[in-house]
């Protein structure tokens, strides 16, 4: 982890976001970037001196853009914008999501296009370094003029109002924002002309969630391949379908990567050698044979979402934008790119979970498992073994599939139809977060089942990579000797999957 992340407005990476949001890495504002931002701010001040009407600076907002605001009310206009948009509802967003959104917002406000003082970015940096996190409800954004409600809750905390969490998710304390700012040596922010609008016109909450989800999905993808390799060994499948030549003939990047990892995981398998010459089966089922062709597109979808996140991390998403002496109104705040990427990511993760559930079913079914006992238990009948692994996995997959209905096509016009096409990015983010949680548990169930299946293939050993995954599973979940509650097993393993990729 880097000791400090330097914000420049154009160099933030996914790994930087992970370091700050989860590992509480410190951040600093690059002096040159701050100087550029302050120069841009001067252009806004020069425009104000002309009296020319510019959206959101000396006019109302949205449908009220035609209303001119007197010069002596411009600061009140910005304050009122935040107060009126503190309208989120529901459970608070996790601290790591709030930290990600704050980091992204500080970074983007340093871009010359925002026309705000650099003090806004340095104020956020100080709050993050002091672990001060405004409480932000998860619902209330349609992701159109940015994440208006969630970002307003963050701005409200910067103003020294509302409540904040000081510290991390588990041990943080809730207190008044004014008290937390005072203890950190910070004066509450007073937004000047354009600054409140620039702050809340942006996709940074949904993008923060996308960024965190991308990294988690990458780790889960590798773990899912580890589970697939263990299941293939337990079911005495063949590695022939992972031959490099097959995938070079259809070289989708994710498919090639998945096949290569499967070959690595299965290398040196004693189980494979035991049935190389006398196996009556000509081909394995799709859930075994087509793993690269199914999980490969999942990887490609994850990387598509990652590319969207990487662009958005350093993109100007507020409105209007400052270009030298010109101030132009546009629509970069619209969250369609992020919402669509989130929907695609959710579909990909549901696909991953569905494939894992099919292999769990094969491991449980004595008609399909090539000699394994029913439900992977001795004394089946007296013992039910891992029967519920497949039942619970089926429930999780069904829910994930239901949640895959895209949010990004569910536009409901807002703001008196001024914002008549909206992307529902936060809904997409929440759904995908839930799908990811389900997919993790389904993969955990497969790992438990596959590890149990491998017990019945002893003394034969699986491939070296699969054996490493098996050993990691056994560090937290012991062999099933007889019936016992399974929830603690799957939750311990899920917690491990959250922390690391097992393959």
C-alpha positions in Angstrom: 0.0 0.0 0.0 1.4 3.4 -0.9 2.2 5.7 2.1 0.2 8.6 0.6 -2.0 9.1 -2.5 -1.3 12.4 -4.3 -4.4 13.9 -5.9 -3.8 15.6 -9.2 -7.2 15.4 -10.9 -6.0 13.1 -13.6 -4.0 10.2 -12.1 -6.3 8.4 -9.7 -6.4 4.6 -10.1 -8.6 1.7 -8.9 -5.8 0.6 -6.6 -5.6 4.1 -5.1 -9.3 4.0 -4.4 -9.0 0.6 -2.6 -6.0 1.9 -0.6 -7.9 5.0 0.7 -11.4 3.5 1.1 -10.4 0.2 2.7 -6.9 0.6 4.0 -7.2 4.3 5.1 -4.2 5.4 3.2 -3.5 9.1 3.6 -4.0 11.6 0.8 -2.5 14.9 -0.2 -3.5 17.5 -2.8 -0.8 18.1 -5.4 0.2 21.8 -5.1 0.4 22.3 -8.9 -3.1 20.9 -9.2 -4.4 23.2 -6.5 -2.8 26.1 -8.3 -4.5 25.2 -11.6 -7.9 24.8 -9.8 -7.5 28.3 -8.2 -6.6 29.8 -11.6 -9.8 28.3 -13.1 -11.8 29.7 -10.2 -10.6 33.2 -11.2 -12.4 32.7 -14.6 -15.7 32.1 -12.7 -15.2 35.3 -10.7 -14.4 37.3 -13.8 -17.6 36.0 -15.4 -19.6 36.9 -12.3 -18.3 40.5 -12.6 -19.9 40.8 -16.0 -23.4 40.0 -14.8 -23.9 37.5 -17.6 -26.4 34.7 -16.8 -24.7 31.3 -16.3 -26.5 28.2 -15.2 -26.4 27.4 -11.6 -24.1 30.3 -10.8 -26.6 33.2 -10.9 -29.7 31.2 -12.0 -31.9 28.6 -10.4 -31.4 24.9 -11.0 -33.0 22.4 -13.3 -36.5 23.5 -14.3 -35.8 26.8 -12.5 -32.7 27.6 -14.7 -34.6 30.6 -16.2 -34.9 32.3 -12.8 -32.2 35.0 -12.3 -30.8 35.3 -8.8 -29.7 38.7 -7.4 -26.0 39.1 -6.7 -26.6 39.5 -3.0 -28.3 36.1 -2.8 -25.7 34.0 -4.7 -24.1 32.4 -1.6 -27.5 31.7 -0.2 -28.4 30.0 -3.5 -25.5 27.6 -3.1 -26.3 26.8 0.6 -30.0 26.3 -0.2 -29.0 23.8 -3.0 -27.3 21.6 -0.4 -30.0 21.9 2.2 -32.8 21.1 -0.3 -31.0 18.1 -1.7 -30.2 16.5 1.7 -33.1 14.1 0.9 -31.6 10.6 0.9 -33.4 7.8 2.7 -32.7 4.3 3.8 -29.7 2.6 5.4 -26.4 4.4 5.5 -23.8 3.6 2.9 -20.8 1.6 4.2 -17.9 3.8 5.3 -15.7 2.4 2.5 -18.2 3.6 -0.1 -18.4 7.1 1.5 -14.6 7.3 1.6 -14.4 6.3 -2.1 -17.0 8.9 -3.0 -15.2 11.6 -1.0 -11.8 10.7 -2.6 -13.3 10.8 -6.1 -15.1 14.1 -5.5 -11.9 15.7 -4.2 -9.9 14.5 -7.2 -12.4 15.7 -9.8 -12.8 19.1 -8.2 -9.1 19.7 -8.7 -9.7 19.6 -12.5 -9.6 23.1 -14.1 -13.0 22.5 -15.6 -14.8 22.7 -12.2 -14.0 26.3 -11.4 -14.0 25.9 -7.7 -11.4 26.8 -5.0 -8.9 24.1 -4.2 -9.8 24.4 -0.6 -12.7 22.1 -1.2 -10.4 19.3 -2.2 -8.0 19.9 0.7 -10.9 20.0 3.1 -12.1 16.6 1.9 -8.5 15.3 2.1 -8.2 16.5 5.7 -11.6 14.8 6.6 -10.4 11.5 5.0 -7.1 11.6 6.9 -9.0 12.3 10.1 -11.4 9.4 9.2 -14.5 11.7 9.3 -17.3 10.3 7.2 -20.7 12.0 6.7 -23.6 9.6 7.1 -25.0 9.1 3.6 -28.4 7.2 3.1 -28.1 4.7 0.2 -31.4 5.6 -1.6 -32.5 8.7 -3.3 -30.3 9.2 -6.4 -31.4 8.6 -10.0 -27.8 9.2 -11.2 -28.9 11.9 -13.7 -27.6 15.3 -12.7 -25.1 13.2 -10.7 -25.6 11.6 -7.4 -27.4 14.7 -6.1 -28.8 13.4 -2.8 -25.8 11.3 -1.6 -23.2 14.0 -2.5 -25.4 16.6 -0.8 -25.2 14.5 2.4 -21.4 14.6 2.1 -21.4 18.4 1.4 -23.7 18.8 4.4 -21.1 17.2 6.7 -18.4 19.4 5.2 -20.6 22.4 6.2 -20.4 21.2 9.8 -24.0 20.0 9.8 -25.7 16.6 10.3 -23.9 13.6 11.7 -20.7 11.8 10.8 -19.0 8.5 11.6 -15.4 9.0 12.9 -13.4 5.9 12.4 -14.1 2.6 10.5 -17.2 0.7 10.0 -16.9 -1.6 13.0 -15.4 0.7 15.7 -16.3 4.2 14.5 -18.3 6.6 16.7 -21.2 8.7 15.5 -21.1 12.4 16.5 -22.1 15.8 15.3 -20.3 16.9 12.2 -19.5 20.3 13.8 -17.7 18.5 16.7 -15.7 16.2 14.4 -14.5 19.1 12.2 -13.5 21.1 15.3 -11.5 18.2 16.7 -9.7 17.9 13.3 -8.9 21.6 13.2 -11.3 22.3 10.3 -13.6 25.2 9.8 -16.9 24.3 8.2 -17.0 24.9 4.5 -19.1 27.8 3.1 -19.7 27.1 -0.6 -19.2 30.1 -2.9 -20.8 30.7 -6.3 -20.9 27.5 -8.4 -19.2 25.4 -5.7 -22.2 23.6 -4.2 -23.5 22.8 -7.7 -20.1 21.6 -8.8 -19.9 19.4 -5.7 -23.2 17.5 -6.2 -23.2 17.4 -10.0 -21.2 14.2 -10.3 -21.2 10.4 -10.5 -18.8 9.9 -7.7 -21.0 7.8 -5.4 -22.0 5.3 -8.0 -18.5 5.3 -9.5 -17.0 4.7 -6.0 -19.3 1.7 -5.7 -18.4 0.5 -9.2 -14.7 0.8 -8.4 -14.9 -1.3 -5.2 -17.1 -3.9 -6.9 -14.7 -4.3 -9.8 -11.8 -5.2 -7.5 -14.0 -7.6 -5.5 -15.3 -9.2 -8.7 -11.8 -9.7 -10.0 -10.8 -11.5 -6.8 -14.0 -13.6 -6.9 -13.4 -14.6 -10.5 -10.1 -16.2 -9.6 -11.6 -17.9 -6.6 -14.5 -19.2 -8.8 -11.9 -20.8 -11.1 -10.2 -22.4 -8.1 -13.6 -23.9 -7.1 -14.2 -25.1 -10.7 -10.8 -26.9 -10.7 -11.5 -28.6 -7.4 -15.0 -29.7 -8.6 -13.6 -31.0 -11.8 -11.1 -33.1 -9.9 -13.8 -34.3 -7.4 -16.0 -35.3 -10.3 -13.1 -37.0 -12.1 -13.5 -34.7 -15.1 -11.0 -34.3 -17.9 -8.7 -31.2 -18.4 -8.6 -31.8 -22.2 -11.1 -29.0 -22.9 -8.7 -26.5 -21.5 -6.0 -27.3 -24.1 -4.4 -24.0 -25.2 -5.0 -24.8 -28.9 -8.8 -24.9 -28.4 -8.8 -21.4 -26.9 -6.3 -20.0 -29.4 -8.9 -20.9 -32.0 -11.4 -18.6 -30.4 -9.2 -16.1 -28.6 -11.6 -14.0 -26.4 -9.2 -12.5 -23.8 -11.2 -13.8 -20.7 -11.6 -17.2 -22.2 -7.9 -17.5 -22.9 -7.1 -16.4 -19.3 -9.6 -18.8 -17.8 -8.3 -21.8 -19.7 -4.7 -20.9 -18.7 -5.6 -20.7 -15.1 -7.5 -24.0 -15.2 -4.4 -25.7 -16.8 -2.3 -24.3 -14.0 -4.6 -25.4 -11.3 -4.9 -28.9 -12.6 -1.3 -29.5 -13.4 0.3 -32.6 -11.8 -3.1 -34.2 -10.9 -2.9 -37.8 -9.7 -6.7 -38.0 -10.0 -6.5 -37.3 -13.7 -3.9 -40.0 -14.2 -6.1 -42.5 -12.4 -8.8 -42.4 -15.2 -6.9 -41.3 -18.2 -7.2 -44.5 -20.2 -10.3 -46.4 -19.0 -13.0 -43.7 -18.6 -16.2 -44.5 -20.4 -17.3 -40.9 -20.6 -16.5 -39.1 -23.9 -17.2 -35.6 -22.8 -18.0 -33.8 -19.5 -21.1 -31.7 -18.9 -21.0 -28.1 -19.9 -20.6 -26.9 -16.3 -17.2 -28.6 -16.4 -16.2 -28.6 -20.0 -17.2 -25.0 -20.8 -15.8 -23.3 -17.8 -13.5 -21.0 -19.8 -16.2 -20.2 -22.3 -18.6 -19.1 -19.5 -16.2 -17.6 -16.9 -14.2 -16.0 -19.7 -17.0 -13.6 -20.7 -17.5 -12.9 -17.1 -13.8 -11.7 -16.9 -14.3 -9.6 -20.0 -17.4 -8.0 -18.5 -15.5 -7.2 -15.3 -12.7 -5.6 -17.3 -15.3 -3.6 -19.3 -16.6 -2.3 -16.0 -13.0 -1.6 -14.9 -12.4 0.5 -18.0 -15.5 2.6 -17.3 -14.4 3.1 -13.7 -10.9 4.1 -14.8 -12.2 6.8 -17.1 -14.7 8.1 -14.6 -12.2 8.4 -11.8 -10.5 11.3 -13.5 -13.4 12.7 -15.6 -15.1 16.1 -15.4 -18.7 15.2 -14.4 -20.0 18.5 -13.1 -21.9 21.2 -14.9 -21.3 23.8 -16.2 -17.6 23.3 -17.1 -14.9 25.9 -17.3 -12.7 26.0 -20.4 -10.3 28.9 -20.1 -12.6 32.0 -20.2 -15.6 30.1 -21.4 -18.2 28.4 -19.2 -20.2 25.7 -21.1 -23.3 23.8 -20.0 -23.4 20.1 -20.9 -24.4 16.7 -19.6 -21.3 15.0 -18.3 -23.0 14.4 -15.0 -25.3 11.8 -16.6 -24.5 8.4 -15.1 -25.4 6.2 -18.0 -21.9 4.9 -18.6 -21.6 3.9 -14.9 -25.1 2.5 -14.6 -24.8 0.3 -17.7 -21.4 -1.0 -16.5 -22.9 -1.8 -13.1 -25.8 -3.7 -14.8 -23.4 -5.7 -17.0 -21.2 -6.5 -13.9 -24.3 -7.7 -12.0 -25.3 -10.0 -14.9 -21.7 -11.3 -15.2 -21.6 -12.1 -11.4 -25.0 -13.9 -11.6 -23.6 -16.0 -14.4 -20.6 -16.9 -12.3 -22.9 -17.9 -9.4 -25.2 -19.9 -11.7 -22.3 -22.0 -13.0 -21.0 -22.7 -9.5 -24.5 -23.9 -8.4 -24.7 -26.3 -11.3 -21.4 -27.9 -10.3 -22.6 -28.1 -6.7 -25.6 -30.0 -7.9 -23.5 -32.5 -9.8 -21.4 -33.1 -6.6 -24.5 -33.8 -4.6 -26.2 -36.1 -7.1 -24.9 -39.8 -7.1 -26.3 -40.2 -10.6 -23.9 -37.5 -11.8 -20.9 -37.5 -9.5 -19.0 -40.5 -10.8 -19.0 -42.6 -7.6 -19.3 -40.0 -4.9 -21.8 -40.8 -2.1 -25.1 -39.0 -2.0 -24.7 -35.4 -0.7 -21.1 -36.2 0.0 -21.6 -37.9 3.3 -21.1 -41.3 4.9 -24.3 -43.0 6.0 -26.5 -41.0 3.7 -30.0 -41.2 5.0 -29.0 -41.1 8.6 -26.9 -38.1 7.5 -28.1 -35.4 5.1 -24.5 -34.1 4.6 -24.3 -31.2 2.2 -27.8 -31.5 0.8 -28.6 -27.9 1.9 -25.5 -26.5 0.1 -27.2 -26.9 -3.2 -30.6 -25.7 -1.9 -29.2 -22.5 -0.4 -27.1 -21.9 -3.5 -30.2 -22.3 -5.6 -32.0 -19.7 -3.5 -29.1 -17.2 -3.8 -28.8 -17.7 -7.6 -32.5 -17.2 -8.1 -32.4 -14.0 -6.2 -29.3 -12.8 -8.1 -31.0 -13.5 -11.4 -34.1 -11.6 -10.3 -31.8 -8.7 -9.4 -30.3 -8.7 -12.9 -33.2 -6.9 -14.4 -31.3 -3.8 -15.6 -31.7 -0.6 -13.7 -30.1 1.5 -16.5 -33.2 1.2 -18.7 -35.7 2.1 -16.0 -35.9 5.8 -16.6 -38.5 7.8 -14.8 -38.4 11.5 -15.7 -37.6 13.9 -12.8 -37.4 17.7 -12.2 -40.7 18.5 -14.0 -39.4 16.5 -17.0 -36.3 18.7 -17.4 -34.3 15.6 -16.5 -36.4 13.4 -18.7 -34.0 10.5 -19.2 -32.2 9.2 -16.1 -30.0 6.1 -15.6 -30.8 4.9 -12.1 -27.1 4.3 -11.4 -27.4 3.9 -7.6 -30.1 1.3 -8.0 -27.8 -0.6 -10.4 -25.0 -0.3 -7.8 -27.1 -1.6 -4.9 -28.4 -4.5 -7.0 -24.9 -5.5 -8.1 -23.6 -5.2 -4.6 -26.3 -7.7 -3.5 -25.5 -10.0 -6.5 -21.8 -10.0 -5.6 -22.6 -11.0 -2.0 -24.8 -13.8 -3.2 -22.2 -15.0 -5.7 -19.5 -15.1 -3.0 -21.6 -17.4 -0.9 -22.5 -19.7 -3.8 -18.7 -20.0 -4.6 -18.1 -20.7 -0.9 -20.6 -23.5 -1.0 -18.9 -24.9 -4.1 -15.6 -24.8 -2.4 -17.0 -26.6 0.7 -18.6 -29.3 -1.5 -15.6 -29.7 -3.8 -13.3 -30.1 -0.8 -15.6 -32.7 0.6 -15.7 -34.5 -2.7 -11.9 -34.6 -2.8 -11.9 -36.4 0.6 -13.5 -39.4 -1.2 -10.8 -39.5 -3.9 -8.0 -40.0 -1.4 -5.2 -41.1 -1.5 -5.2 -39.6 -5.0 -4.2 -35.9 -5.0 -5.7 -33.2 -7.2 -3.6 -30.8 -9.3 -1.1 -28.7 -7.5 -3.0 -25.5 -7.8 -6.3 -27.1 -6.8 -4.6 -28.7 -3.9 -3.4 -25.2 -2.7 -7.0 -24.0 -2.8 -8.2 -27.1 -1.0 -5.7 -26.5 1.8 -6.8 -22.9 2.1 -10.4 -24.0 2.5 -9.5 -26.6 5.1 -7.8 -23.8 7.2 -11.3 -22.5 7.9 -13.7 -25.3 7.2 -12.9 -28.9 8.5 -13.9 -32.0 6.8 -17.6 -33.0 7.3 -17.5 -36.2 9.4 -21.2 -36.1 10.3 -24.1 -33.7 10.2 -23.5 -30.3 11.8 -24.8 -26.7 11.3 -23.3 -25.5 8.0 -24.0 -21.7 8.3 -20.8 -21.1 10.4 -18.7 -23.0 7.8 -20.0 -21.0 4.8 -19.8 -17.7 6.6 -16.2 -18.2 7.7 -15.2 -19.2 4.2 -17.1 -16.3 2.6 -15.3 -13.9 5.0 -12.0 -15.4 3.7 -13.1 -14.9 0.1 -13.9 -11.3 0.8 -10.3 -10.8 2.0 -8.4 -12.6 -0.8 -8.6 -14.5 -4.0 -8.0 -18.2 -3.3 -6.6 -19.1 -6.8 
